[in-house]
Amino acid sequence: MPTDAALTMEDERIKTEPFVARLMKRPELGAVGGVILVTIFFFITADRSMFTLSGIMNFLTPAAQLGILGIAAAMLMIGGEFDLSIGSMVAFAGMIFGALTVNLGLPLVLSIPLTFLFAGLVGAANGWIVIRSGLPSFIVTLAGLFILRGASLVGLKLFTGGSTQLRGVREAVEGDFLTPVFSGDAFGFVFNWLASVGLVDTFRSGLPKVPGIPVEILWFVLVALAATYVLLRTARGNWIFAAGGDRNAASNSGVPVNKVKISLFVCTACAAALVAIITVIDSGSTDARRGFMKEFEAIITAVIGGCLLTGGYGSAIGAFFGAIIFGMVTIGLTYTNFDQDWFQVFLGGMLLIAVLFNNAIRKRVTGER
Amino acid sequence: MTIDTKFHHGDPVTHAPIVEMKGIEKHFGNVIALAGVSFDIRPGECHCLLGDNGAGKSTFIKTMSGVHKPTKGEILFEGKPMSFSSPRDAMEAGIATVFQDLAMIPLMSVTRNFFMGREPKKGKGLFERMDMDAANDICVEEMRKMGINLRGPDQAVGTLSGGERQTVAIARAVYFGAKVLILDEPTSALGVRQTSNVLATIDRVRKQGVGVVFISHNVRHALAVGDRFTVLNRGKTSAPPPAATSRPRSCRT
C-alpha cells in the first residue's frame, strides 16, 4: 500500500537521514575504518610482498585463530558477560584433545566431539556460577583463567609423565579422514590449476607459492557468518542483545536470560576448543602455554569490532575485522623497518581509540543528550 | 466506592466486567496492605485508580497482575473465579501490565524491543529465523496506529522520548492481545506535551475495546481520560473525588 507507506514516512519534523549518518550508527564501522587505515599505513610503509597472495595468507592465519575466539567473545560481550578464561581454555582443551588422541589413541571422530563436550561443560560451569552467584563474570572467569591454566600444566605432566609438552599428535591423527577438515590447506586443486594457467605466483617447480587456503581461515569465515546470522536474523540473536542490554527488562518480556547467558559461555568455550584442535593438529603437539594472553586479545578484538563493555551492543562482523586488524599489525610490522616491539604500543593505542569511538557511537545511537 | 461518569463519554458501557475483584485483602505479616478493596474493569473503559503514596495502589495492581496472591477476596476473570500463580499466567490470560521501567532496552531497535521474547518466526529446524520483514512492517504499522511515525523500524528506542517509549510499551501489550491493560503511573515522568500524547494513546486503546486501568497520582491526568474513578486510601476504597463536571477534554482526540 503506497499510501500507507507515504503516511508512515511523512512527518515534517523528520529530516531524511544522510547516508553517512546512517553508516555512523553501525557497530562495525570502527573496525572497517580501522582495516582501511591499517591497510593504507602498511601500503605506505611495508614491503610490497605483504599484499601478495602469500603475504595475505600470512597475516590472515593468525587473524583467523584469534578471530574465532574474538567472535565468540564478542557474542558473549553483547550478551553482557566476559570470559577471561578463554585463553587458558585453549590450553586446557588442547591438553584434553592431546590426551584423547595420543594417550587413548581415539580417532578424531570421537576425540573432537569429546573435546568440545569437556570444554562445553567447563563453559557451562562458568556460566552457571556467574548466574547463580550474581557475581560479575570478570571475577569468576579470572578464577577460571588460573584454574584452567594450572589444570593444563598438571594434566600435561600427568599424561606425559612429567613434561609440559605433549608430542605425537601429528602421528596419531595422520590418515584420519577428519584431519584435512581441521588442518592444512583447502582448495589446493584450485591453486594448482591457477598456477598452471599462470594466474598466481609459482615456485620454479611450477607449484603455486600458496598451496591453498589454510583451513582456519575457512573456519574463521564460517564462524563469522554463523554468528552474524544468529545475531541479526534469529530470535536467539534478539535474546542475546536483550539479555545484554537489560536483563530485567528482558526477563520481564519472557526472554530466558539465564539460558541465553549460559549457552553463550558454552559457545565461547567451544570456540576455544576449536582453536585448540586446529592449532594442536597443525603443530603436532600441545603445551601449557598455548593460548597465553589470548583472552585479552579476544576481548580487544571484540572491542575494536564495536562491542560495548556494558553489553547489548556490538557485532560479529566487527570482531571479524577487528581480528584482521590484529593479524595485519602483528605480521605487518615484520614487513616494515619498524622495531617489531612497537606492536604492543600500537595495540594499546588501537584499543583506546576503539573504546573512545564506541562510546561516541553509543551516545549517537541512544540519542543521549 | 466508585463514581460513574459515563455520561461524559457518550454511551454507557454495558459489557460485563473482564476482571472483577471483590473484597480483596492482602496482608504482609502483620501489615494490612489492602483491607477489602473491590474493583472491576469493563471492556472499552478507562478506570482510574487514584491514591496517595502508601495507599496500596502498587500492592493492588500487583495482585491483579498475578505478582501477589490475595490473602482474602475473590478475583473473577470473565465471570469465572481465577487465581493467577505468576505474572506470566495473568499475561497469557490477557492482563498486561506496563510498569514504570517499561521493559525496554534503549540500545535495541524499536522492532527488536517490540517483539522481544515473542519474535515472529519463519523457516524450520536449523533455518528457523526471525521474520524481520514482517516484524518491521507490523511494528511500523502498530506505531502508526498509535500516532507515532517512526524514522524507521531500526530506530533505537533510546532515541524516542519518554512518552513515545510509553506508547511503544502500550502498543506492544495491545498487539499481543491484552484485554486489560494496567498502566502504572504512565505520566509521572513526562512533560505536558508527552503526557497528552500518552493520554491520547490511552483513549485509542480504549476505543479498541481494551479495558484500561490507569494508576496515577495526578488527578488532572486521570480526569482527562477516566470513565470511572476509584480512590484508595489506607488500603481501602474511599470516597470518590469531586464529580468531574468540568473535565478538560483537550486531551481527547
HADDOCK unambig.tbl for C-alpha pairs under 7 A between the chains (distance, minus, plus):
assign (segid A and resid 8 and name CA) (segid B and resid 144 and name CA) 6.57 0.50 0.50
assign (segid A and resid 8 and name CA) (segid B and resid 149 and name CA) 5.55 0.50 0.50
assign (segid A and resid 9 and name CA) (segid B and resid 149 and name CA) 6.76 0.50 0.50
assign (segid A and resid 14 and name CA) (segid B and resid 151 and name CA) 6.98 0.50 0.50
assign (segid A and resid 233 and name CA) (segid B and resid 129 and name CA) 5.76 0.50 0.50
assign (segid A and resid 233 and name CA) (segid B and resid 130 and name CA) 5.40 0.50 0.50
assign (segid A and resid 234 and name CA) (segid B and resid 129 and name CA) 4.27 0.50 0.50
assign (segid A and resid 234 and name CA) (segid B and resid 130 and name CA) 4.45 0.50 0.50
assign (segid A and resid 235 and name CA) (segid B and resid 119 and name CA) 5.75 0.50 0.50
assign (segid A and resid 235 and name CA) (segid B and resid 129 and name CA) 6.41 0.50 0.50
assign (segid A and resid 235 and name CA) (segid B and resid 130 and name CA) 5.23 0.50 0.50
assign (segid A and resid 238 and name CA) (segid B and resid 112 and name CA) 6.60 0.50 0.50
assign (segid A and resid 238 and name CA) (segid B and resid 116 and name CA) 6.80 0.50 0.50
assign (segid A and resid 239 and name CA) (segid B and resid 117 and name CA) 6.87 0.50 0.50
assign (segid A and resid 242 and name CA) (segid B and resid 105 and name CA) 6.86 0.50 0.50
assign (segid A and resid 245 and name CA) (segid B and resid 105 and name CA) 5.82 0.50 0.50
assign (segid A and resid 245 and name CA) (segid B and resid 107 and name CA) 6.80 0.50 0.50
assign (segid A and resid 246 and name CA) (segid B and resid 105 and name CA) 6.12 0.50 0.50
assign (segid A and resid 249 and name CA) (segid B and resid 103 and name CA) 3.96 0.50 0.50
assign (segid A and resid 249 and name CA) (segid B and resid 104 and name CA) 5.99 0.50 0.50
assign (segid A and resid 250 and name CA) (segid B and resid 103 and name CA) 6.82 0.50 0.50
assign (segid A and resid 252 and name CA) (segid B and resid 103 and name CA) 6.59 0.50 0.50
assign (segid A and resid 253 and name CA) (segid B and resid 103 and name CA) 6.83 0.50 0.50
assign (segid A and resid 253 and name CA) (segid B and resid 116 and name CA) 6.36 0.50 0.50
assign (segid A and resid 253 and name CA) (segid B and resid 117 and name CA) 5.63 0.50 0.50
assign (segid A and resid 254 and name CA) (segid B and resid 117 and name CA) 4.96 0.50 0.50
assign (segid A and resid 255 and name CA) (segid B and resid 117 and name CA) 4.70 0.50 0.50
assign (segid A and resid 312 and name CA) (segid B and resid 107 and name CA) 6.76 0.50 0.50
assign (segid A and resid 313 and name CA) (segid B and resid 107 and name CA) 6.78 0.50 0.50
assign (segid A and resid 365 and name CA) (segid B and resid 107 and name CA) 6.86 0.50 0.50
assign (segid A and resid 365 and name CA) (segid B and resid 156 and name CA) 6.38 0.50 0.50
assign (segid A and resid 365 and name CA) (segid B and resid 159 and name CA) 6.99 0.50 0.50
assign (segid A and resid 366 and name CA) (segid B and resid 106 and name CA) 6.13 0.50 0.50
assign (segid A and resid 366 and name CA) (segid B and resid 107 and name CA) 5.88 0.50 0.50
assign (segid A and resid 366 and name CA) (segid B and resid 156 and name CA) 6.31 0.50 0.50
assign (segid A and resid 366 and name CA) (segid B and resid 158 and name CA) 4.04 0.50 0.50
assign (segid A and resid 366 and name CA) (segid B and resid 159 and name CA) 5.16 0.50 0.50
assign (segid A and resid 367 and name CA) (segid B and resid 158 and name CA) 5.94 0.50 0.50
assign (segid A and resid 367 and name CA) (segid B and resid 159 and name CA) 4.59 0.50 0.50
